[in-house]
């Protein structure tokens, strides 16, 4: 299984999944100097940086790099910039946003949800478009929260959500690979039904992925189910 990620400061869930899943091959693209690059070096994960302020040019360069390094079973974005062109249309691209879309699009989603007093914090895996936090939803994770909790606790829960959604995607890809159905994640509504991870309760069905999820829950002292 080959997984690529496009991320910067929000890339820690990808590093965690790479640590948990040594059988998979990861490649990371960044757009600036950030902590995820040092984490990639520490974990022997291949990575490249594309410093390009123009979204269209960045997208084309990123698409070219992915074609050179791939093919990939999935390309996961934990990224604060819009992308366009062939990066959207020629790769199995999925974005992770820290809210239950369509609520709380854009920057500061976790903080905005807490200020609004929501009682469920969620995270969404979706197929991106050229519009901000738009596109068919593939899977969502959610957990009950209390607005009185500190923001750091909300962020920790969101981090565990992101790890869970990536593991759920990888579990689905491993299942597809084992069955010989082909490679690459399903899309849109069909993907939501096939992945079976509209929430993380229940989500992971195989012992190896469930054990990996439980390890992160214990480490972070967050239980999602």
C-alpha positions in Angstrom: 0.0 0.0 0.0 1.3 3.4 -1.0 0.0 6.6 0.7 1.0 10.1 -0.1 0.2 13.2 2.1 0.2 16.9 1.4 0.6 18.7 4.7 2.5 21.2 6.7 2.1 21.9 10.4 -1.0 19.7 10.6 0.8 16.5 9.5 1.2 14.7 12.8 -1.7 12.2 12.2 0.1 11.0 9.0 3.3 10.5 10.9 1.4 8.5 13.5 -0.2 6.3 10.9 3.2 5.7 9.3 4.5 4.6 12.7 1.6 2.3 13.3 1.6 0.8 9.8 5.1 -0.3 8.9 3.8 -2.4 6.0 2.7 0.7 4.1 4.9 3.1 2.2 4.4 6.8 2.9 5.5 9.9 1.0 5.0 13.5 2.2 4.9 16.8 0.3 5.2 20.1 2.2 5.1 23.7 1.1 7.3 25.2 3.8 9.8 24.3 6.5 7.7 22.7 9.3 7.9 20.1 12.0 6.5 17.4 9.8 9.7 17.4 7.8 11.8 16.7 10.9 9.3 14.0 11.9 9.7 12.4 8.4 13.5 12.4 8.8 13.2 10.8 12.2 10.9 8.1 10.9 12.7 7.6 7.5 9.7 8.8 5.5 10.5 10.2 2.1 9.5 13.8 1.7 9.9 16.8 -0.6 9.2 20.5 -0.2 7.6 22.7 -2.9 7.9 26.3 -2.0 5.4 28.0 -4.3 2.9 30.7 -3.3 0.7 30.4 -6.3 -2.0 27.8 -5.7 -2.2 26.8 -9.4 1.5 26.4 -9.8 1.9 24.5 -6.6 -0.9 22.2 -7.5 0.7 21.4 -10.9 4.1 20.8 -9.3 2.7 18.6 -6.6 0.8 16.6 -9.2 4.0 16.1 -11.2 5.8 14.9 -8.1 3.1 12.4 -7.2 3.1 11.0 -10.7 6.9 10.6 -10.5 6.7 8.9 -7.1 3.4 7.0 -7.5 1.1 5.6 -8.3 -0.5 6.0 -4.8 -3.5 4.2 -3.4 -4.6 7.4 -1.7 -3.3 11.0 -1.4 -4.4 12.6 1.9 -4.4 16.4 2.4 -4.0 18.0 5.8 -3.4 21.3 4.2 -4.6 24.9 4.7 -4.5 25.9 1.0 -6.8 25.3 -1.9 -5.6 23.2 -4.7 -6.6 23.0 -8.3 -6.1 21.4 -11.8 -4.7 17.9 -12.3 -3.9 17.5 -8.6 -7.7 17.3 -8.1 -8.5 15.3 -11.2 -5.8 12.7 -11.7 -5.0 11.5 -8.1 -7.1 9.7 -5.5 -7.1 12.9 -3.4 -8.9 13.1 -0.1 -8.9 16.0 2.4 -9.3 15.9 6.2 -11.1 18.9 7.8 -11.6 19.2 11.6 -15.3 19.7 11.7 -18.5 17.9 10.8 -18.9 19.4 7.3 -20.7 21.4 6.1 -20.5 23.1 9.5 -17.5 25.2 10.4 -15.7 25.5 7.0 -12.4 27.3 6.8 -9.7 28.1 9.3 -10.1 27.7 13.1 -12.8 25.1 12.8 -12.2 23.5 16.2 -12.0 26.9 18.0 -15.1 28.1 16.2 -17.0 25.0 17.1 -16.1 25.3 20.8 -17.1 29.0 20.9 -20.4 28.1 19.3 -21.0 25.6 22.1 -21.5 22.5 20.0 -21.8 19.2 21.9 -20.3 17.0 19.2 -16.9 17.6 17.8 -16.3 16.0 14.4 -13.8 15.5 11.6 -14.5 14.9 7.9 -12.7 12.9 5.2 -14.0 14.2 1.9 -13.1 14.4 -1.8 -12.0 18.0 -2.3 -13.0 20.5 -5.0 -11.7 23.9 -5.9 -14.0 25.4 -3.3 -13.0 25.6 0.4 -13.9 22.4 2.4 -16.4 21.3 -0.3 -16.9 18.0 -2.0 -18.5 14.6 -1.4 -18.1 13.3 2.1 -16.4 9.9 2.4 -16.4 9.4 6.2 -16.9 11.3 9.4 -15.8 10.8 13.0 -17.4 12.5 16.0 -17.3 12.5 19.8 -19.3 14.2 22.5 -17.5 17.3 24.0 -18.1 19.9 26.6 -17.5 23.6 25.8 -16.0 24.0 29.3 -13.1 21.7 28.4 -9.9 23.5 27.4 -9.2 23.9 23.7 -6.2 21.6 24.0 -8.5 18.7 24.9 -10.7 19.4 21.9 -7.6 19.5 19.7 -6.4 16.2 21.1 -9.8 14.6 20.3 -9.6 16.0 16.8 -6.1 14.5 16.3 -7.3 11.1 17.4 -10.3 11.5 14.9 -7.8 12.2 12.1 -5.7 9.2 12.9 -8.9 7.0 13.0 -10.1 8.2 9.7 -6.7 7.5 8.0 -6.6 4.1 9.6 -10.1 3.4 8.4 -9.2 4.4 4.9 -6.1 2.2 5.0 -8.2 -0.7 6.3 -10.5 -0.3 3.4 -7.6 -0.2 0.9 -6.0 -3.3 2.5 -9.4 -5.1 2.1 -9.7 -4.0 -1.5 -6.1 -5.2 -2.2 -6.6 -8.5 -0.5 -9.9 -9.1 -2.5 -8.3 -8.2 -5.8 -11.0 -5.6 -6.4 -8.4 -3.0 -7.6 -6.6 -0.1 -6.0 -7.5 3.4 -4.9 -10.3 4.6 -2.6 -13.9 4.7 -3.6 -15.5 8.1 -4.0 -18.4 10.1 -2.8 -21.6 8.5 -1.4 -20.6 5.0 -2.6 -17.3 5.4 -0.6 -19.2 6.3 2.5 -21.2 3.1 2.3 -18.3 0.9 1.5 -15.9 2.2 4.0 -18.3 1.8 6.8 -16.7 4.7 8.8 -19.4 7.3 8.9 -18.5 7.5 12.6 -15.8 5.7 14.6 -18.4 3.8 16.6 -17.9 1.2 15.2 -15.4 1.8 12.5 -12.4 -0.5 12.3 -13.4 -4.1 11.8 -10.1 -6.0 11.5 -8.1 -6.8 14.6 -4.8 -5.3 13.4 -6.3 -1.9 12.7 -8.5 -1.9 15.7 -5.5 -2.6 17.9 -3.6 0.3 16.4 -6.5 2.6 17.1 -6.8 1.4 20.6 -3.0 2.1 21.1 -3.5 5.7 20.1 -6.5 6.1 22.3 -4.6 4.8 25.3 -1.6 7.0 24.5 -3.7 10.1 24.2 -6.2 9.1 26.9 -9.1 9.6 24.5 -11.7 6.8 23.9 -13.8 7.4 20.9 -16.3 4.5 21.3 
